[in-house]
Amino acid sequence: MSKFILSPVVFLMIFISLSAGPLPKHWHETKGFGTDIKGGIAGKVYKVTNLKSSGSGSLKDAVSKSNRLVVFEVGGVIEGGLRVGSNTTIAGQTAPSPGISLIKGNLTASGNNIVVSHITTVLGTAVKKNADAANIAGGNVVFDHVTALWSKDEVLSMGGVRNVTLYKCIIAEGLKEAGHGDGEHSKGSLINKGPRNLSLIGCLYAHNSLRGPRVDQGEVLIANQVNYNWATGWDEPKPHWFNHVVHIYRGVKCTFVGNVALQGPESIGEIYLNGHNNSKNSAYMKDNIIKDRDGKDLQVYNPELISVLDKPPLWPSDFEYSPAHESLYEILRTVGSRPGDRDKHNARIVKTVADGTGKRIDSQDEVGGYPDYTETKRSLTVPDGTEARQAWLDSLEDEIAVDKEIDLS
């Protein structure tokens, strides 16, 4: 990825050293909810050896049974949806460059004890039904460095989950006018049915109308998140338009710390955290920043609908968040499926945040179309033992963990 310079507005947000900084934590070191799980790391090793949509050696066959550690001796594009069952680890960091991109389908974690790492999943207009790019429907699930794009409903949603963490995920470019029954529907995340022990840590929401995220009932920790170029969902403000970025509904208890929101070219909303549809909720808030395009402070929360708590309603044991003024740069260099080896779409989205550009889209064709990468191969030797396997996966992740080419000079 070529170097780029941060826009003046974004540069105002950065009060840190220009040094490269340390390698980021691995998902199991964050202490987020559910990050003590093992997934399928102790199970049978399944090597994905081709990019076919089904059959022996395919990713779909790899997840057809539980208790599996799925690794990749191939890199490139796989067409079609994927449903991941219980006791499974999908280790996308094992794939050779350009990694694994799932296209024209939905990625769903529907069981328990699941880890999905370093995968890009894109839906797009080739899918005729209104669908999300990704979903979580189980418990004890970690989405680690997952990039989800181009949904026709929400980009990444979940319902009724327990002990779930999203870590360093990109949730972006929900399609604006792509045939949804409600009309305009570029939405980030709908999180409903009373989630418990849900943590969103270090994620990037960009170029979506609303739901960055929207949480209904339950409880959520949102920490070190970056929101960019949110919109109201209508081309022109209406009496019921939503003047906010993250919205919580029907008695949600929220811990909201270390987050950064930057208006983009399409942003109108001026409140970071608000109650949805005049719903009153409560939140513990500390060290959050929201800026307009001139670098001026906007409103962190709506005091009419958000009751400020003295103590966090939920906080993972031993969890530590980073100061908000460090969040932006950290996200730019470490978010998405392969931060140190970004494909064109991951790189493009991060660049729009850095230089203050970009917009919502109606089709993947507006931004270069579906990924179409040449197949690549590598040979893997997977060690025995849970601890040895985790250390091996961490070492492969470290090779792609950081974009070293972001230039702040």
C-alpha positions, 0 to 999 in steps of 0.5 A, a space after each residue: 500500500 502506498 504511503 499517504 498523509 493524514 488530513 489536517 482534521 485527522 492530524 488534530 486527533 493525534 497527540 502521540 509519538 510518530 514512532 511505529 509503536 509496539 505490536 498490538 495485542 492478540 485477541 486472547 490478550 485483550 480480556 474482552 468478553 469471551 476471549 478465554 475460549 479456545 475455539 477449535 485450536 485443540 481439534 483436528 487440523 483441516 488444511 484448506 487447499 483450494 478456493 472452490 465453493 465446496 468439495 474436498 479441500 474447500 473452506 465450506 468442507 472445512 467447517 462442515 464438522 465441529 472441533 476443527 482448526 482451519 488453516 489455509 495453504 491457499 490465498 485468494 477469493 472464495 465465492 458463496 456464503 459460510 456458516 460456522 458451527 461450534 468449536 471451530 477456529 478459522 485462522 485466516 492469518 495462515 493464508 499467503 498474501 492476499 489472504 482470504 476474501 469471501 464474496 457474494 455471500 454471508 458469513 455467520 457464526 451460528 454455534 458456540 466456542 468460535 474464533 474467526 480471524 483475519 477474513 474479509 467477507 463482502 456481500 454486494 449486489 450479486 446477492 438478490 435477497 436483503 442480507 447482512 455481510 456477517 452475523 453472529 448468532 451464538 455465544 462465546 464467539 470472537 471475530 478478530 480482524 474481520 472486515 465486512 462490507 457491502 451489505 444489503 441490510 446491516 453490515 454485521 449484526 447479531 442477536 441474543 449473543 452472550 460472551 462475544 467480542 469484536 476486535 479490530 474489525 472493519 464494518 463499512 460501506 453498507 449499500 445505500 440504494 440496493 433494493 431494500 424494501 425500506 429504501 435507503 439502507 446503508 446500516 452498520 450493525 443491529 445488535 438486538 435480543 438483549 446481548 449480554 457480555 458483549 464487547 466491541 474493541 478497536 473497531 472501525 465503522 465507516 461510510 454507513 448511514 446510522 447503526 454504528 452500532 444500534 443496540 437494543 436492550 441488554 448491555 455492551 462495552 464499546 471501547 477504542 472504536 472509530 466512527 467515520 462519515 456516518 449519515 442520517 439515512 436520508 438525503 435531506 433531514 426530515 422531522 424524525 431524522 437521527 442526529 447521532 452516531 451510536 444509538 442505544 434502545 430500550 434500557 441498554 446499559 452501556 460502557 463507552 470509553 476511549 472512542 473517536 468519531 470524525 465527521 466525513 463528507 456526508 456526516 450531519 449528526 452531531 451527537 456521538 451516543 444517543 437514545 434511539 427513538 427517544 428511548 432512555 438508557 444509561 451509560 458510563 462514559 469516559 474519554 470520548 471524542 467527536 469532531 466536525 470537519 473543522 476539528 471542533 468538538 461536538 456533543 458526546 451524548 444527549 443528556 435528555 436520553 442518556 443517564 450518566 453512570 458513576 461506575 461501568 455497568 459491565 467491565 471485563 476482568 483485567 480489561 484495559 482500554 487505550 486513551 482516545 487520543 491514541 485510538 485513531 492512529 492505532 486503528 488506522 495501522 492495525 484494523 481489518 483483516 490484514 493490516 500489514 498486507 492490506 488488499 485494495 479494499 481494506 487499504 482504500 477504506 482506511 485511506 479515506 478515514 486518514 485523508 477525510 474522503 470517501 462516501 456511501 455507495 450503492 454498489 461494489 462497482 463504484 469502488 472497483 468491484 468484487 475482489 479478484 485476486 490470483 490464487 497463491 499457495 504455501 505449505 504449512 506445518 501445524 505444531 501439536 498442542 494447544 499452547 504451541 498452536 496458539 503461539 504459532 498462530 500469534 507469530 503468523 499474525 504478527 507478520 501482518 499485524 501492523 501497516 508500517 507505511 502510514 506516514 504522519 510527517 
